Amino acid sequence: MIKERKAVSQHIVEEGRFRYVFGWDQPLQSFFLQVHDSELVDPENNPVHWVGATADTKMYEVEDLCRSAQVFGLHISHEMRATLYGEKDDGV
């Protein structure tokens, strides 16, 4: 049996009006974070924040992701940080 590896991990947290999508993107070698606002009716305005997908916003360390998430009201637990490090180390 051959086990396929995912190229991107994805974790979703919904808190109040915000939906946070974050994880490790193996092809880009970067963590990413998207923040979606459920109160915005125009899909062109979502996500309201997206980092990690461009050369200027790449995040190679979990701490960088956590700092960016904190600015937008999301606290990433120590358990989730360990999971994220594992996904990075394992190439998802």
Secondary structure, DSSP 4 states (H G I P E B T S, - for coil): -PPPPPSB--EEEEETTEEEEEEEETTTTEEEEEEEETT---GGG--SEEESSSGGG-B-SHHHHHHHHHHTT-PPPHHHHHHHHHHHHHT-
